[in-house]
Amino acid sequence: MERVSNYELTKRKSREIFLNYDQSKMIGKFGLKSDADYIYINFIGHLYRIDRSTGFLEWSENGFVDCVEADFNETLTIYDLLCDSKEECQASGEYINLQSLSVLQSSSKKLGDGLFGGKEKVFDKKEKAFSRVCEKLNGTPKGKGDVSYELPMFDFLSCMIQFWNSDEEFAASLQIFLDKNVLSFLRYETVWYAVSHLLKRLKEELDRELSLAEK
């Protein structure tokens, strides 16, 4: 008998929940492309499509000739956005630090505590490759740091990263900033999933850049 993880069960449940929502409303709300079979949405440099009859979510880099099933973080983030964002959600264009979202200050575990877990080290002293990664993800230079970019999370909601290399006195430092109105789009638990996926995508693309540079 196949053993199914709780993450997979949650993914499958989210598909069922998605199918209970008005798809035409979410398409209009976020200006999404769609056809009779799929709804399309960009998320951190990948184009995703949702099967309108099953809720199955996948992404592709070659026009869906080859497809990859979305993982837990991708699935929960996209479905939370489409199904549970506030009616009048709108990006402000102003950014606040991930760890200073005021609604989280009273929570027992602040969003971002232990999130990076030393992941900053993988970007250290690689600012040229890291910059190329940000540009590949449609980022534009903005802010302070050795690498600092504004990145589209979705077409209608951006984030910003600032990274400083280590030196004799300080360890490498990564800061993530989110739109001031991010909690109108995503629940605070889901912001964790979105940022985790952002870090994954940055590392994936950095590994790809470094691999190409070695050839």
N, C-alpha and C positions, 0 to 999 in steps of 0.2 A: 504494500500500500504506500502510495506517495505521501511523504511528509511535507507539509506546506508550512512555511514560516509565518509568523504573525505579520511580518512586513508584507508578504505576498497576499495574505488574507485581507489586510487593510487596503491594499491596492485594488483587489477585486471588488471589495465593498464600495470603494470610491467610484468605480465604474457604474455600479448599480445606482448609486445616489445621483451621479451625473445625469443619468437617463431620466430622472424625475423632474429635471429642470427644463425651462423653456429655452431651447437652443437658439431660436431666432432672436430672443431678447439678448442673450450674451453676445451673439454675433454683432448685433447692432450697437450694443453698449461699448464694445472695445474695437469696433471697426474691423472685425476679423474676416479674412477670406474664407469662403466656404463653397461647397458644391453639394450635390444631392447625397453624396456618400460621406464626406469628411468636413471637419472644421480645422482650419490651420492657424497655428500661432507660433511666433518666434519667442524663444526663451534662451538667453545667454548664448547666442551664436549658433543655435541649431533651430531648424524648422521642424515643428511637430505637427502631426495630424491626429485627430480624434475620430474614430469610426462612429458615425452618428447613430448606428443601430445597436452597437455593442458597448461603446464607451472605451474601447481599446485605444491606448495611446502609444505612439511610436514616433521616432525621429529619423531623419535621413540627411545625408550630405550630398546626395546625387539625384535629387528629384524623386525619391522614393523607389528608385530601382533596387537599392539595398536599404533595408530598414532595421532599426534597433528598437526593441521594446523599452519604453521609459522605465526607469527605476523608481524606487519608493519616493525619494526626494522630489524628483521631477513630477511624478504623478500627483502627489499630495499638493504640491505648490500650484500646479496648473489648475487642478480641479477646485481647490479652495478659492483661487482667484475667480474662476468663471462662475462658481455656484454661490459663493458666500461673501463676495466683496460688497461694500456698501453701495447703495443706489447711486449716489452722486460722487463716487470716488474720482479724484482728479489730482494729478501730480502737481506739486507746488514748485518744483525746480530748486527748492532749498534743501540742504542736506544736514542730517544730524548723525553723530557717531552711533554706530550699532549699539554700543553699551549704554547710551544715554537716552534711549527711548523712554520717555517719562512714564508711560503706562507700566513699564516693567520694573520700576524702581522698588515697588512694594512686593514683587514676587519673591518667592523663597530662593529661586535660582535665576539670576539675571541672564537674559539672553546674551550669549557670547562667552559666558564664563567657561573657560577651558575649550572653547570652540577651535582655536587655532592649534593648540596642543603641539607647538613646535613646528607647525607647517611653514612658518615664516622662513625657516632655514633653507627650504628648497629653492627659494627665489634669491637668496643672498648672493651678491656679486655677479648676478646674471641680468643686469638691468637692460642691456641691449636686446637680449632674447625675450625678456619679460615685456618690454615695450612693444616688440613685434606681436606678441601674444595679444596684448590689449588692443592693438590696432586691428588684428584679425577678428577680434570680437566686436569690431565696429566702435571701439573706444576713441575718445578725443582727449588730448592732453588737458589736464585741469588740476589745479591745486598744487600742493607742496610735496616734496619727497624726491628720492632718486628715481622712482617711477610713480607717476600719479595720473590717473585717467578717470574720466567719466565713461561709464559703460552702460549700454542699454540692457536692462534685465528683461523687460518686454519692450515692444515698440513704443509703449505709452508710459513706461516707468523705468527710470534709470537709477543707478547707484554710482558710487565713486570709491576708488581704492587709492590709498597712499602707502608707499613702501619705502623704507629707509634701509640701506645696507648696514651691516654691522661694522663697528670700528673698534679701536682699542678699549673704549669705555662702555659702549652700548651694544647689546645684541640686536640682530635684525628685528625690524618692527613693521607690522602690517596693520593698517587701520582701514576699516570698511565703514562707509557712510551711506545711509539710506535716505530716500526722500522723506521729508518731514511728514507727509501724509501716507506713508507706507501702510499703516495699520487700517487705512480705509480700503486697501486692496487685499491685504492678507492678515489673517489672525496672527498674534505674536508667536504662537507655536510654529506656524508655517513659515514665518520669517527665518527661523532656524533652518528649516529644510532648504529654503531658497539660498541662503548664504552658504550652507554646506555644499550645495550643488555648484555655486559660483566658485568656491575654492577648488572643487574637483575639476571643473572645466579649465581653470587657470593652470592647474598642475598638468592636466592632460595635454594642453596645447604647448606648455613649456617643454614637456618631455618630447613632444613631436618636433619642436624647434631645435632642441639640442641634438636630437637624433639626426635631423637633416644636416646640421652644421658639421657633424662628424663624418658625413659621407664625402 
